Amino acid sequence: MYVAVKGGEAAIANAHRLLADRRRGDRTLPSITIQQVVEQLGLAVDRVMAEASLYDRELAALAVRQARGDMIEAIFILRAYRTTLPRFGYSEPVDTATMKVERRVSATYKDLPGGQLLGPTFDYTHRLLDPSLIDDASVKEPAVKEPGERVMRVSDILDGEGLIEGDGRMPEGHVMGDLTREPMEFPMARDLRLQALARGDEGFLLALAYSTQRGYGRTHPFVGEVRIGEVEVELDLPELGFAVSLGVIRVTECQMVNQFMGSAKQPPQFTRGYGLVFGQSERKAMSMSLVDRALRTDEFSEDIVAPAQDQEFVISHADNVQATGFVEHLKLPHYVDFQAELDLVRRMRRDYDAARTGGPDDLKEAAE
Amino acid sequence: MDAKLKQESPPDMARPDMARKEGMRLLARASFEELNTAWAAIADKPDVSPVRGPETGLVMVRGRIGGGGDAFNLGEATVSRATVRLSTGEIGHGQLLGTDKQRARLAAIFDALFQRDPDRAAVEALHRQIAARIEAEDRRTAEETAATRVDFFTMVRGDD
């Protein structure tokens, strides 16, 4: 248990001053600007927005810089900032079908309306360090081509044949939950689980998703589609009586197609997992969709045999702000607690020593 | 299936509230410079008094399960908003993503000016300017994306 301590103000102030110095680093080098972080470390910014659960590129870049590039610290700072702002309302659900697509790939269909659009991807790079980046070599303008037909959803193609379950529906009368308003309770409905996964730690979700592939709750997945691009955010204005656009945000969506289920009442069809994440982050969106599907055990009457299927385990440990808070609090003063433990172990040692000089009967008693 | 392909049809500008809605969509995407330059160019500016804000807060952004199913809460976004009243009586609302309160206030002023016959043409010109910029940006992105379109060839297994 942590017990409050007093004192140390001067040392703490100096430690923070030292932190500010180390953050700035060598003063002969130019300081990096927020816009530089936004433009050149964009995927770090995206991760901070996703896991802080707050979409604001500038503030996320500020957090990255303030945290010296420590992602979880940056996420913590941004998450804390959001608690200082009032909530204006809930947006209309974003429509990913009308996304301005910047990347879209499908692993299930080679030829599909809209095509395979690689976009700005690390895929097919050789992962070799590029020395030309050391010297800030000039970068070519992107190639351009006449855009093709509209990008169609893969789930709609399969849906046309009735071979896949529909987009997710909650039971009749279900009231949408909001993790930022109500404490967590289990069992947790799918809408709340998706909210938790969307802000969950990328590394944790990646490991869980990987575990399902290795046999701990296998779901036989195919990437129906991953798409990245901008969607419009609309907010209903009661004073006007219609919804207005607030602007656009970039999101990554993953439609995972999983092995079929059927029953006496329903013909076999593919099942699905869904991932939707702020910014460009297909690793996270894919992991989220795999874990979403693994967690749907109640809907498909699956036995819970693996960690990725256990919603209380997954959801309770996915939030890295909570996790780091509890793990890192261990380094705060626990002096009183530890003194009590120290006293206890000394007393036990005395009893143990006394028992050894006594006899085997006494030893047995001490052990109990 | 076609119904799901929801073509983006242009809003019906004959309806006044739809024209205003479309205008607000564009003002939300306007840069500070675009708004400020247009404001500077308005002759006989009416007095502007604040009704609400400008203020920054949060909107919980929602998604849909599977892309088209029931809604869930995805995460929040910063939003700045303002409501203003012109000395000529019109009330305007500005609301946009981000923390830029001055942009929100200017957007509210232009929403109010849009309702004033003498200024409507100037606001519509601003709308067109913003729309043209967004269209050019979107077009450019679409062209860059199209250049990365790939056709994978499936190799037949066991073929020589």
Interface residues (C-beta under 8 A of the other chain):
Chain A: M49 A50 S53 L54 Y55 D56 E58 L59 R82 L85 P86 R87 F88 G89 Y90 S91 E92 P93 V94 D95 T96 A97 T98 K100 V101 E102 R103 K110 D111 G115 Q116 L117 L118 G119 P120 T121 P142 A143 V144 K145 E146 P147 G148 R150 M152 R153 S155 D156 D159 G160 G166 D167 G168 R169 M170 H174 M176 G177 D178 L179 T180 R190 D191 L192 L194 Q195 A198 R199 E232 V233 L235 L237 E239 L240 G241 F242 A243 V244 S245 L246 G247 V248 I249 V251 E253 Q255 R272 Y274 L276 F278
Chain B: M1 K4 L5 K6 E8 D17 R20 K21 M24 R25 A28 R29 E55 T56 G57 L58 V59 M60 V61 R62 G63 R64 I65 G66 G67 G68 G69 D70 A71 F72 N73 L74 G75 E76 A77 T78 V79 R81 H93 Q95 L96 L97 G98 T99 D138 R139 R140 T141 A142 E143 E144 T145 A146 A147 T148 R149 V150 D151 F152 T154
